[in-house]
Amino acid sequence: MTIDDLTKLLQVLISLVQALSWQLLILFILVYFGAPLRNFVNNLGEFTFRAGASGLEATAKRRIEAGVLLGSAAAIKSGDATHNQPQLPGANEAKEIATVVSQTMKPKVAQQLATASVLWVDDHPADNAHEIRSLEALGIAFTICPSVQDALEKIRLMPYHAIVSDMRQTGTNSAGYLLLQELQRLGVKTPVIVYGSSNEARLKFEAREQGAFGSTGDPQELFSLVTMAVQQR
């Protein structure tokens, strides 16, 4: 499956999420798609059946949308890392994604996420479009800016509940750390998450030593870090 194929499939799934009740959505996927995708989305849908009350339908549908987007982000990341075509998550990863997403169904958590604002600092934000959209499906509002300087100007104008920054930007390989240093100088306590291409334990430790809330190269872990960070307010 190429990235183009995955994108087209994603567009179909999101359209279905928006158009169908979640019961019909799961039924359609079970009947129409092949086994790997059926298993993936079925795992994401299990918690909606357990949710029960019809009043949770809209929330459940948004969580399925978030899970599909998160799975797509993971697939694209896996293709980038191995220089191969992206592969949909296997059964174990799908269950992990379903668990992470289902935790955002708790009423208090859902309310916090729906009113959260996050600043995303990246000079190539399109590379992380699926990660951003998976979190937007929870109600999180994102402001995108291309540089550390632009980010600092926005932070002076309004507060954010969390900040996500890439490590490398044009002209520097340590933009994430530069942002952390400037925020510390200004006395800004907003949690900062460094999101890059590496998931090495050494880099995670280094980022925390620099004052980051967390660091990761994994879309699923990013999802968890952002949702945890915005709950700290």
ABEGO torsion letter per residue (X at the ends): XBAAAAAAAAAAAAAAAAABBAAAAAAAAAAABBAAAAAAAAAAAAAAAAAGBAAAAAAAAAAAAAAAAAAAAAAAAAAAAAGBBBBBBBAAAAAAAAAAAAAAABAAAAAAAAABBBBBBBABAAAAAAAAAAAAAAGBBBBBBABAAAAAAAAAABBBABBBBBABBBGBAAAAAAAAAAAAAAGBABBBBBBBABABAAAAAAAAAAGBABBBABAAAAAAAAAAAAAAX
